[in-house]
Amino acid sequence: MSVAHQDRAERLTEDEIFRAHRGGKLRTQVPITPLDARALSAISTPGVARVSQAIAEDGRLAADYTWAHRLVAVVSDGTAVLGLGDVGPAAALPVMEGKAALFKALGGLDSIPLVLDTRDVDEIVETLVRLRPSFGAINLEDVAAPRCFELERALDAALDCPVMHNDQHGTAIVVLAALRSSADLLGRPLSSMRVVVSGAGAAGSACAQMLVAAGAGEVVVLDSRGVIHRGRPELTSAKAQLADLTNPRGLRGGLADVLPGADVFIGVSSATVPEELIAAMAPGAVVFALSNPTPEIAPELAARYASVVATGRSDHPNQISNLLACPGIFRGALDAGATRITERMMLAAADAIVALAAEDLAPDRVVPNVLDPRVAPGVAAAVAAAAREPGAVREPLAVREPLAAAPSAPFAVSAPSAPSTVSAEERS
């Protein structure tokens, strides 16, 4: 940990934390100034009636003359909040407000937090379908596995706008980018690496799928019962899909049976990893201990044996935060008029993060800092370009405001201490 990171973490008092949240973290901002009689007539009656009439005649104009096509709904049911678990919608709201604030500060995107007092997938889908005219994309946050898989699929099928579960795909995008950068740093192809993923919840499943899609040599996933393989009884449907996709050699057992000799460890669970197992990994190993607030192994211990160490925390180097993927991926999707977020767009986001890291690549810098102002524009541009595949983009409209190189922030962001967004995985 750098001295600056350590001092900043120690100075963050309880009073400072609560003052930062008092009254909420979001405000509505009116871009028309001064609000004189002429402006009032334009934005309210009688002028607004003309715009509403035009939209009634051609619904596509809503994307140009309302904020809906720039608005992301940050949606949660409060069942898997950060490292806290199932705390309910009210306790989840500060987290969703924070994510919405960071979308604005880092990506120039307007977003609105929506916490829903239901855990029923059909009810959530029905609610968001009815609210669809009010927003342009949905960022699912902190929904527990395995329900999050069903919810994302149902929303993607029901809505004509981008939908992404950030805890799954945002995390997976950044993990892939960090691993590709690590492979470049070590002079080794990703296709030669044997990867062990501890955790088969939302993030673990998505990481495994993303790594397989990107061509990792071998991926083995474990849950609380051990290695996931095709012959294991009583697998959920999500884990059965993982079994078909990963572990081609049919390995069995626990972490002690598969981690020795592995090139990469990715921890997205709260399971502690003994130091001796990290020591038994292949020379030049890569360790991503992403559980928050306590990594699976202390970074300083992992660094004794591994060439690259990353965590999900902002007070250590190499923070694997899904803020590096979002809000850029949503900004790119909305800029391109995409109706969904595809695998190709996710891989493009990872490419953009790798390209930025390559400019200053080092063992403690395999991903950019989350506050690097180049990240969101770079990711957005790459995602927008990748969105030109059939079925991903709606008919373009007249107004598409480009993303500024350094979006203005509604509050000061002065130091690399943004909150981590990679949470401990559900013990599944």
C-alpha positions as CSV (number, residue, x, y, z in Angstrom):
1,M,0.0,0.0,0.0
2,S,1.4,3.4,-0.9
3,V,1.9,6.0,1.9
4,A,-0.7,8.2,0.3
5,H,-3.3,5.4,0.1
6,Q,-2.6,4.4,3.7
7,D,-2.8,8.0,5.1
8,R,-6.0,8.7,3.2
9,A,-7.6,5.5,4.4
10,E,-6.6,6.3,8.0
11,R,-8.0,9.8,7.8
12,L,-11.4,8.8,6.7
13,T,-13.5,9.2,9.8
14,E,-17.0,8.1,10.7
15,D,-18.2,11.7,10.7
16,E,-16.6,12.3,7.3
17,I,-18.4,9.2,5.8
18,F,-21.8,10.2,7.1
19,R,-21.4,13.8,6.1
20,A,-20.7,12.7,2.5
21,H,-24.1,10.9,2.4
22,R,-26.3,13.4,4.4
23,G,-29.3,14.3,2.3
24,G,-28.3,11.9,-0.4
25,K,-25.7,12.2,-3.1
26,L,-27.8,13.3,-6.1
27,R,-29.5,16.5,-7.2
28,T,-31.5,17.5,-10.3
29,Q,-29.7,20.1,-12.4
30,V,-31.5,22.5,-14.8
31,P,-29.3,23.3,-17.8
32,I,-31.3,26.4,-18.8
33,T,-30.0,29.6,-17.2
34,P,-31.2,32.2,-16.5
35,L,-34.7,30.9,-15.9
36,D,-36.4,34.0,-17.2
37,A,-40.0,34.4,-18.6
38,R,-38.9,33.4,-22.1
39,A,-37.1,30.3,-21.0
40,L,-40.1,29.4,-18.8
41,S,-42.4,29.6,-21.8
42,A,-40.1,27.3,-23.8
43,I,-39.6,24.5,-21.2
44,S,-43.1,24.7,-19.7
45,T,-46.4,25.9,-21.1
46,P,-47.0,26.8,-23.9
47,G,-43.8,25.6,-25.5
48,V,-43.6,22.1,-24.1
49,A,-46.9,21.2,-25.7
50,R,-45.4,21.5,-29.1
51,V,-42.6,19.0,-28.2
52,S,-45.1,16.6,-26.6
53,Q,-47.3,16.7,-29.7
54,A,-44.3,16.0,-31.9
55,I,-43.3,13.0,-29.8
56,A,-46.9,11.7,-29.9
57,E,-46.7,11.8,-33.7
58,D,-43.3,10.2,-33.9
59,G,-42.2,8.4,-30.7
60,R,-38.6,8.2,-31.9
61,L,-38.2,11.9,-31.2
62,A,-38.3,11.2,-27.4
63,A,-34.7,10.1,-27.7
64,D,-33.8,13.6,-29.0
65,Y,-36.0,15.8,-26.8
66,T,-36.1,14.0,-23.4
67,W,-33.3,12.8,-21.2
68,A,-34.5,9.2,-21.4
69,H,-32.0,8.1,-24.0
70,R,-29.2,9.4,-21.7
71,L,-30.6,8.1,-18.5
72,V,-29.5,4.8,-16.8
73,A,-31.7,3.2,-14.2
74,V,-29.5,1.8,-11.5
75,V,-31.7,-1.0,-10.1
76,S,-31.4,-3.3,-7.1
77,D,-33.5,-5.4,-4.7
78,G,-30.9,-5.1,-2.0
79,T,-30.2,-8.8,-1.7
80,A,-26.4,-8.8,-2.3
81,V,-25.1,-5.4,-1.3
82,L,-21.3,-4.9,-1.3
83,G,-19.9,-7.1,1.4
84,L,-23.0,-6.8,3.5
85,G,-25.3,-9.3,1.8
86,D,-29.1,-9.2,2.0
87,V,-29.8,-5.8,3.7
88,G,-32.9,-4.9,1.8
89,P,-33.8,-2.0,-0.6
90,A,-33.6,0.9,1.9
91,A,-30.1,0.0,3.0
92,A,-29.1,-0.5,-0.7
93,L,-30.2,3.0,-1.7
94,P,-27.0,4.7,-0.5
95,V,-25.0,2.3,-2.6
96,M,-27.1,2.9,-5.7
97,E,-27.0,6.7,-5.2
98,G,-23.2,6.4,-5.0
99,K,-23.1,4.4,-8.2
100,A,-25.3,7.0,-9.9
101,A,-23.1,9.8,-8.7
102,L,-20.0,8.0,-10.1
103,F,-21.7,7.4,-13.4
104,K,-22.1,11.2,-13.7
105,A,-18.7,12.1,-12.3
106,L,-16.7,9.6,-14.3
107,G,-18.8,9.1,-17.5
108,G,-21.0,12.2,-17.8
109,L,-24.1,9.9,-17.7
110,D,-27.3,10.8,-15.9
111,S,-28.7,7.9,-13.9
112,I,-31.4,7.4,-11.3
113,P,-31.3,4.8,-8.5
114,L,-34.3,2.5,-8.2
115,V,-34.5,0.1,-5.3
116,L,-37.5,-2.3,-5.5
117,D,-39.2,-3.8,-2.6
118,T,-39.7,-7.2,-4.2
119,R,-37.6,-10.2,-4.9
120,D,-39.9,-11.7,-7.5
121,V,-38.4,-11.7,-10.9
122,D,-41.7,-11.4,-12.7
123,E,-42.7,-8.4,-10.5
124,I,-39.3,-6.7,-11.1
125,V,-39.6,-7.2,-14.9
126,E,-43.2,-5.9,-15.0
127,T,-42.2,-2.8,-13.0
128,L,-39.3,-2.0,-15.3
129,V,-41.3,-2.7,-18.4
130,R,-43.9,-0.2,-17.2
131,L,-41.2,2.4,-16.4
132,R,-39.4,1.8,-19.8
133,P,-40.4,5.2,-21.3
134,S,-38.5,7.0,-18.5
135,F,-34.9,5.6,-19.1
136,G,-32.6,4.4,-21.8
137,A,-30.7,1.5,-20.1
138,I,-30.7,-0.6,-17.0
139,N,-27.7,-1.3,-14.8
140,L,-28.6,-4.1,-12.4
141,E,-26.7,-4.0,-9.1
142,D,-26.4,-6.1,-6.0
143,V,-28.9,-8.8,-6.9
144,A,-28.1,-12.1,-5.4
145,A,-27.2,-15.2,-7.4
146,P,-28.7,-17.3,-8.8
147,R,-31.8,-15.1,-9.3
148,C,-29.7,-12.4,-10.9
149,F,-29.1,-14.7,-13.9
150,E,-32.8,-15.2,-14.5
151,L,-33.6,-11.5,-13.9
152,E,-31.0,-10.3,-16.5
153,R,-32.2,-12.8,-19.1
154,A,-35.9,-11.9,-18.6
155,L,-35.2,-8.1,-18.8
156,D,-33.0,-8.5,-21.8
157,A,-35.9,-10.3,-23.5
158,A,-38.6,-8.0,-22.4
159,L,-37.0,-4.6,-23.0
160,D,-35.7,-2.9,-26.1
161,C,-32.8,-1.2,-24.3
162,P,-29.3,-2.2,-23.0
163,V,-29.5,-4.3,-19.8
164,M,-26.4,-5.4,-17.9
165,H,-25.8,-6.9,-14.4
166,N,-22.7,-4.9,-13.4
167,D,-21.6,-7.3,-10.7
168,Q,-21.4,-10.0,-13.3
169,H,-20.2,-8.5,-16.5
170,G,-18.6,-5.3,-15.3
171,T,-16.4,-7.3,-13.0
172,A,-15.7,-9.9,-15.7
173,I,-14.6,-7.3,-18.3
174,V,-12.1,-5.7,-15.9
175,V,-10.8,-9.1,-14.7
176,L,-10.2,-10.1,-18.4
177,A,-8.5,-6.8,-19.1
178,A,-6.2,-7.1,-16.0
179,L,-5.3,-10.7,-16.9
180,R,-4.5,-9.9,-20.5
181,S,-2.3,-7.0,-19.3
182,S,-0.6,-9.3,-16.8
183,A,0.0,-11.9,-19.6
184,D,1.5,-9.1,-21.8
185,L,3.7,-8.0,-18.9
186,L,4.9,-11.5,-18.2
187,G,5.4,-12.3,-21.9
188,R,3.0,-15.2,-21.9
189,P,-0.1,-15.8,-24.1
190,L,-3.4,-16.0,-22.4
191,S,-4.1,-19.3,-24.2
192,S,-1.3,-20.9,-22.2
193,M,-2.6,-20.0,-18.7
194,R,-4.4,-22.3,-16.4
195,V,-6.9,-20.3,-14.3
196,V,-8.6,-21.2,-11.1
197,V,-11.7,-19.2,-10.1
198,S,-12.9,-19.4,-6.5
199,G,-16.6,-18.5,-6.4
200,A,-19.4,-19.5,-8.7
201,G,-21.9,-16.7,-8.0
202,A,-22.6,-13.7,-10.2
203,A,-19.0,-12.4,-10.7
204,G,-17.4,-15.8,-10.7
205,S,-19.7,-17.3,-13.3
206,A,-19.3,-14.2,-15.6
207,C,-15.5,-14.2,-15.2
208,A,-15.2,-17.8,-16.1
209,Q,-17.5,-17.3,-19.2
210,M,-15.6,-14.2,-20.3
211,L,-12.2,-15.9,-19.9
212,V,-13.3,-18.9,-21.9
213,A,-14.7,-16.6,-24.6
214,A,-11.3,-14.7,-24.7
215,G,-9.4,-17.9,-25.2
216,A,-7.9,-18.6,-21.8
217,G,-6.0,-22.0,-21.8
218,E,-8.0,-23.7,-19.0
219,V,-10.6,-22.4,-16.6
220,V,-11.6,-24.3,-13.4
221,V,-14.3,-22.9,-11.1
222,L,-15.0,-23.8,-7.5
223,D,-18.0,-23.1,-5.2
224,S,-18.3,-23.8,-1.5
225,R,-18.6,-27.6,-2.3
226,G,-15.5,-27.8,-4.4
227,V,-14.7,-28.0,-8.1
228,I,-17.6,-27.8,-10.5
229,H,-17.5,-30.6,-13.0
230,R,-20.0,-32.4,-15.2
231,G,-20.3,-35.4,-13.0
232,R,-21.2,-33.6,-9.9
233,P,-24.7,-34.2,-8.6
234,E,-27.3,-31.5,-7.8
235,L,-25.9,-28.7,-9.9
236,T,-28.1,-25.7,-10.4
237,S,-28.8,-24.9,-14.1
238,A,-26.3,-22.0,-14.0
239,K,-23.6,-24.3,-12.5
240,A,-24.4,-27.1,-15.0
241,Q,-23.8,-24.6,-17.8
242,L,-20.4,-23.7,-16.1
243,A,-19.6,-27.4,-15.9
244,D,-20.2,-27.7,-19.7
245,L,-18.1,-24.6,-20.4
246,T,-15.1,-25.1,-18.1
247,N,-12.8,-27.8,-16.5
248,P,-12.2,-29.7,-19.7
249,R,-10.1,-32.3,-17.9
250,G,-12.8,-33.1,-15.4
251,L,-10.8,-32.2,-12.3
252,R,-12.4,-32.8,-9.0
253,G,-11.8,-32.0,-5.3
254,G,-11.2,-28.7,-3.6
255,L,-8.8,-25.7,-3.9
256,A,-5.9,-27.8,-2.6
257,D,-6.4,-30.2,-5.5
258,V,-6.4,-27.6,-8.4
259,L,-4.5,-24.5,-7.3
260,P,-0.9,-26.0,-7.1
261,G,0.7,-25.4,-10.4
262,A,-2.0,-23.0,-11.7
263,D,-0.9,-19.8,-13.3
264,V,-3.8,-17.6,-12.2
265,F,-6.0,-17.4,-9.1
266,I,-9.1,-15.3,-9.2
267,G,-11.0,-15.0,-5.9
268,V,-14.6,-13.8,-6.0
269,S,-15.8,-15.4,-2.8
270,S,-15.1,-14.9,0.9
271,A,-13.1,-18.2,1.2
272,T,-9.7,-17.7,2.7
273,V,-6.8,-19.1,0.7
274,P,-3.8,-20.5,2.7
275,E,-0.4,-19.0,2.0
276,E,1.0,-22.4,1.2
277,L,-1.4,-22.9,-1.7
278,I,-0.4,-19.6,-3.3
279,A,3.3,-20.7,-2.8
280,A,2.5,-23.9,-4.7
281,M,1.3,-22.0,-7.8
282,A,3.4,-21.9,-11.0
283,P,6.3,-19.5,-11.1
284,G,5.3,-16.0,-12.2
285,A,1.8,-16.5,-11.0
286,V,-1.0,-14.0,-11.1
287,V,-3.3,-13.5,-8.0
288,F,-6.5,-11.5,-8.1
289,A,-7.9,-11.6,-4.5
290,L,-11.1,-9.6,-5.1
291,S,-13.3,-10.3,-2.0
292,N,-14.2,-7.1,-0.1
293,P,-13.5,-5.8,2.4
294,T,-11.1,-8.7,3.2
295,P,-9.3,-10.3,0.2
296,E,-9.0,-14.1,0.1
297,I,-5.3,-13.7,0.9
298,A,-3.5,-10.6,2.2
299,P,-1.8,-8.9,-0.8
300,E,1.5,-8.6,0.9
301,L,1.5,-12.4,1.5
302,A,0.5,-13.1,-2.1
303,A,3.2,-10.8,-3.4
304,R,5.9,-13.1,-1.9
305,Y,5.1,-15.7,-4.5
306,A,3.1,-14.0,-7.3
307,S,4.4,-11.6,-10.0
308,V,1.1,-9.7,-10.2
309,V,-1.3,-9.2,-7.3
310,A,-4.6,-7.3,-7.5
311,T,-7.5,-6.7,-5.2
312,G,-10.9,-5.1,-5.3
313,R,-9.8,-2.4,-2.8
314,S,-9.0,1.2,-3.6
315,D,-6.2,1.3,-1.0
316,H,-4.0,-1.2,-2.8
317,P,-2.4,-1.1,-6.3
318,N,-4.3,-2.8,-9.2
319,Q,-7.8,-2.2,-8.0
320,I,-10.1,-4.5,-10.1
321,S,-13.2,-2.3,-10.0
322,N,-16.1,-2.6,-12.4
323,L,-16.1,1.2,-12.5
324,L,-13.4,0.8,-15.1
325,A,-16.0,-0.9,-17.4
326,C,-19.0,1.2,-16.3
327,P,-20.1,3.8,-17.0
328,G,-18.1,3.7,-20.2
329,I,-19.9,0.6,-21.6
330,F,-23.3,2.2,-21.0
331,R,-22.2,5.5,-22.5
332,G,-20.9,3.7,-25.6
333,A,-24.1,1.6,-25.9
334,L,-26.3,4.7,-25.7
335,D,-24.1,6.8,-28.0
336,A,-24.5,4.0,-30.6
337,G,-28.2,3.6,-30.1
338,A,-27.7,0.0,-29.0
339,T,-30.7,-2.0,-27.9
340,R,-28.6,-4.6,-26.0
341,I,-25.1,-5.1,-24.7
342,T,-23.4,-8.0,-26.6
343,E,-20.4,-10.1,-25.9
344,R,-18.6,-8.4,-28.6
345,M,-19.2,-5.0,-26.9
346,M,-17.9,-6.4,-23.6
347,L,-14.7,-7.7,-25.2
348,A,-14.2,-4.3,-26.9
349,A,-14.5,-2.7,-23.5
350,A,-11.8,-5.0,-22.2
351,D,-9.6,-4.2,-25.2
352,A,-9.9,-0.5,-24.4
353,I,-8.9,-1.0,-20.8
354,V,-5.9,-3.1,-21.9
355,A,-4.8,-0.4,-24.4
356,L,-4.9,2.3,-21.7
357,A,-2.9,0.1,-19.2
358,A,-0.3,-0.7,-21.9
359,E,0.8,3.0,-21.8
360,D,2.2,2.6,-18.3
361,L,2.3,-1.2,-17.7
362,A,4.0,-2.4,-14.6
363,P,3.4,-5.2,-12.0
364,D,1.4,-2.7,-9.9
365,R,-0.3,-1.0,-12.9
366,V,-2.0,-3.7,-14.9
367,V,-5.2,-1.7,-15.1
368,P,-5.7,2.1,-15.1
369,N,-6.8,4.0,-12.0
370,V,-10.5,4.2,-11.7
371,L,-10.3,8.0,-11.6
372,D,-8.2,8.2,-14.8
373,P,-10.3,10.6,-17.0
374,R,-9.3,8.7,-20.2
375,V,-11.1,5.5,-19.1
376,A,-14.8,6.2,-19.7
377,P,-14.3,8.0,-23.0
378,G,-11.9,5.2,-24.2
379,V,-14.3,2.4,-23.2
380,A,-17.3,4.3,-24.6
381,A,-15.7,4.8,-28.0
382,A,-14.7,1.1,-28.3
383,V,-18.1,-0.1,-27.2
384,A,-19.9,2.2,-29.6
385,A,-17.7,0.9,-32.5
386,A,-18.4,-2.7,-31.5
387,A,-22.1,-2.0,-31.4
388,R,-22.4,-1.9,-35.1
389,E,-23.3,-5.6,-35.3
390,P,-26.7,-6.8,-36.6
391,G,-29.4,-6.6,-33.9
392,A,-27.5,-4.4,-31.5
393,V,-28.4,-1.0,-32.7
394,R,-31.7,0.8,-33.4
395,E,-32.2,3.3,-36.2
396,P,-30.0,6.3,-35.5
397,L,-31.6,9.6,-34.5
398,A,-30.6,13.2,-35.2
399,V,-28.9,14.1,-32.0
400,R,-26.1,12.0,-30.5
401,E,-24.1,14.1,-28.1
402,P,-20.4,12.9,-28.1
403,L,-18.7,12.0,-24.8
404,A,-16.3,14.7,-23.7
405,A,-12.7,13.7,-23.1
406,A,-12.9,14.6,-19.4
407,P,-16.6,14.8,-18.3
408,S,-17.3,17.4,-15.7
409,A,-18.1,16.2,-12.2
410,P,-20.9,17.5,-10.0
411,F,-18.5,17.0,-7.0
412,A,-14.8,17.0,-6.5
413,V,-12.9,13.9,-7.3
414,S,-9.3,14.6,-6.3
415,A,-7.6,11.4,-5.2
416,P,-7.5,7.7,-6.3
417,S,-9.8,6.5,-3.5
418,A,-13.1,5.7,-5.2
419,P,-15.1,3.0,-3.4
420,S,-14.6,-0.5,-4.7
421,T,-17.5,-2.1,-6.5
422,V,-16.4,-5.7,-6.6
423,S,-18.2,-7.4,-3.8
424,A,-17.7,-10.7,-2.1
425,E,-19.5,-13.5,-3.8
426,E,-22.5,-15.3,-2.4
427,R,-21.4,-18.5,-0.7
428,S,-23.0,-20.9,-3.2
